[in-house]
Each structure stands twice: as C-alpha cells, then as structure tokens.
Amino acid sequence: MNAKIKTRWIEALRSGRYEQTVGLLRGRYGFCALGVLCDIAPGSHYWEKGYGGDWNFMSAASGSRMFLAGLGLTLNEQEIIGRMNDNDRASFHAIADYIEVTL
C-alpha cells in the first residue's frame, strides 16, 4: 500500500472526524474503516445518496473492492479489516494500530 495513503488513512481513523458504523462503507450515521479509506483516497470516486439515507460508493473501478485493490489493499486485507470493524467491533484507533503495524 502507498505509504502516503496509509498515513492519511491512519490519521483519518484517529482524527475523531469520522463516526464509526458497521455493515456499510458509509451509512446514515457514519463510516466503516474501509469507508474512511474510500472517502479520503485520491482518485475518481464519489458518494451517492442511496435508499433510506445510506450512501453508495461509486467509482470508475467498478466497485469498492476493485477501488481498494487499486490502492494496494489486497482482498485478504480488506476482509480482515472489514471483520475487525463489523464482527469484532474494534475501534477506529485499534484498527489504525493494526494498519500501522501490519500493512
């Protein structure tokens, strides 16, 4: 993963600017850890208001998994971080610590 993007992602997760949610990249009330990366990453992408107040991630890379892979985050890494956020309910700070040490 690109070191500058990694640093920006860790800073964003620790910043307190993002509320955390589960099950969605971006929901009505917050973001998951992967959604934060989608939000801060450079490139051709945007959020579109979806049904019920949630948001859909739109990119030229045809989906969030492809977009994240293009940033250097493998599918396995996406799964691990997604599970940490959604299943384990790890805090953004704990996820940032994991990213800093592991990626």
Secondary structure, DSSP 8 states (H G I E B T S, - for coil): --HHHHHHHHHHHHSS-S-B-SSSSB-SS-B-HHHHHHHHS-SSEEEEE-GGG-EEEEETTSSHHHHHHHTT--HHHHHHHHHHHHTS---HHHHHHHHHHH-
